[in-house]
Amino acid sequence: MPVEINVVADTKAMARDLSRIKAAIPRITSRAVNELATYARKKTIDETASTLDLPKRVVAKTKRRSATVDRFRLFRATQAIAIARLQVSGDGIQVTDVAGAHIGRKPGQGGGVKAKGGRFYKGAFKAKAPGGAVRVFKRRGAERKPLFVPRIGTRVAMLKTFEKHVNSGQGVRVFRKRFNRLAVFELAKAGIR
C-alpha cells in the first residue's frame, strides 16, 4: 500500500525575506555607486597630481574669492536615481598656487617665475592683485596691458585617469566588489544568510 507524505514549506517567511531583499536593492545600488564615485575622485586626484608632478592638495583644492574649495564636487546617487555626478572645475591650476621664486631681469634676458615640477614661465611676474593677494601674471603681448593669470592645464590628465579607472573594466570590477559587500551586509542585517 502506497504511503503519502505531504511536504509543507513556510512560504510566508520566504516571501517576507524576498521582499526585504527587493527593498534593499536600491539602497545597495546607490551606496555602491557613491563608493565608486568616491574611488574615482581619489584616483583622479592622485594620478593627475603624479602625471603633472604637482602636490595632491593643489589638484584637489582651488581658490575662489580668497576661499579654498574642492575642485571636485560630488553629487551623490539616491535610491530613486542611482547616478552619481562628479563635477570638476576644469579651468586649470593657477601658477600662483605652485609658484616658487621670481627670477629678476638680467641685461639681455627676460625674467620669469619658477614653479613646482620644473616649470618656468618666461616673462611672468609676481604682483599684488586688486584684492591684495600676490599673484603670478603674464602679459598677452608686448604692451603693458592686458594681463592674464597663467594656468596649468589639468583637463586632459583628469579625463585620461577617469577613463582608465571608471569607464574601463576596472570601474566595473570596483562596483561589483562594493555591491557584493553591501549586499552581504544587508542580507546579514535582515537575518538572511
C-alpha angles and dihedrals in degrees: 000000000000119000118221119210120187117213114204124185128195096245093167092065091046092049090050091050092048092051089052090052092047091050091050097053097081090047092049092046095050092047092049091049091050091050090050091051091050089049090050092051093051094046092047092052094045097047096040089053090048094046094048094038093237134133114269092234091061092052093044098047136041134185123248120176091343092307124111112233136172115272089208117058116192120208104196127226118248132206089257095048115029095198124109119198125207110201113197129193099231099181092107134246117294112241086227088072093059101026121133128180125351112232111215126223121276122194108284094008134091119232126235148168127264118218138183119285094041093290122154123187108201114212093014120127141184120246140153114273121219089266091057098253120124112245139173114251135180132194120243094219142346092300123093092245150068101057129189136191109243116228138196110236114236104166099091094047092047094049092047091051093045092051091049097049105031113021094041127073090277092069091050091051092049091049093049093047092051093043092052092048092050092045092054089049092050092047091051090048091052090051094249116128 
